[in-house]
Amino acid sequence: MRTVLVSLVVFVTALVAVVAFVSWRDRNRSSSPDDPAAVRDARADQARHEAERHFAQGQASAHQMPNST
């Protein structure tokens, strides 16, 4: 009975250690210093694109409006 209990404790301890190691490794792998910079650059590109599109649409509508003077 003692052998079964000791074996069970060793197995559970090893299982907890493996789960902790794998989660630690994956957490370190999934986060990198480049991710925040890439997100910031993508948002800046998107904002610039939207501003250029807004400006172009404003220019197009200004050319289509008849001269009221």
C-alpha positions as CSV (number, residue, x, y, z in Angstrom):
1,M,0.0,0.0,0.0
2,R,2.8,2.4,0.8
3,T,4.5,1.7,-2.6
4,V,1.3,2.6,-4.4
5,L,0.9,5.8,-2.4
6,V,4.5,6.8,-3.0
7,S,4.2,6.0,-6.7
8,L,1.0,8.1,-7.0
9,V,2.6,11.1,-5.2
10,V,5.6,10.9,-7.5
11,F,3.4,10.6,-10.6
12,V,1.3,13.6,-9.6
13,T,4.4,15.7,-8.7
14,A,5.9,14.9,-12.1
15,L,2.7,15.7,-13.9
16,V,2.4,19.1,-12.1
17,A,6.0,19.9,-13.0
18,V,5.5,19.0,-16.7
19,V,2.3,21.2,-16.9
20,A,4.0,24.1,-15.2
21,F,7.1,23.9,-17.4
22,V,5.0,23.7,-20.6
23,S,2.8,26.6,-19.7
24,W,5.9,28.7,-18.7
25,R,7.6,27.8,-22.0
26,D,4.5,28.7,-24.1
27,R,4.0,31.9,-22.2
28,N,7.6,32.9,-23.0
29,R,7.3,31.8,-26.6
30,S,4.0,33.7,-27.3
31,S,5.2,37.1,-26.0
32,S,8.1,38.8,-27.8
33,P,9.3,42.4,-27.7
34,D,8.5,42.8,-31.4
35,D,4.7,42.3,-30.9
36,P,3.9,45.7,-29.4
37,A,6.0,47.5,-31.9
38,A,4.3,45.6,-34.8
39,V,0.9,46.4,-33.4
40,R,1.8,50.1,-33.0
41,D,3.2,50.3,-36.6
42,A,0.1,48.6,-38.0
43,R,-2.2,51.1,-36.2
44,A,-0.1,54.0,-37.5
45,D,-0.3,52.7,-41.0
46,Q,-4.0,52.2,-40.8
47,A,-4.5,55.7,-39.4
48,R,-2.3,57.2,-42.2
49,H,-4.3,55.2,-44.8
50,E,-7.6,56.4,-43.4
51,A,-6.4,60.0,-43.4
52,E,-5.2,59.8,-47.0
53,R,-8.5,58.3,-48.0
54,H,-10.5,61.0,-46.2
55,F,-8.4,63.7,-47.8
56,A,-8.9,62.1,-51.3
57,Q,-12.6,61.9,-50.8
58,G,-12.7,65.5,-49.7
59,Q,-10.8,66.6,-52.8
60,A,-13.1,64.5,-55.1
61,S,-16.3,66.0,-53.6
62,A,-14.8,69.6,-53.8
63,H,-14.2,69.1,-57.5
64,Q,-17.7,67.8,-58.1
65,M,-19.5,70.7,-56.3
66,P,-20.6,73.4,-58.7
67,N,-19.1,76.9,-58.1
68,S,-21.7,78.9,-56.2
69,T,-20.0,82.3,-56.7
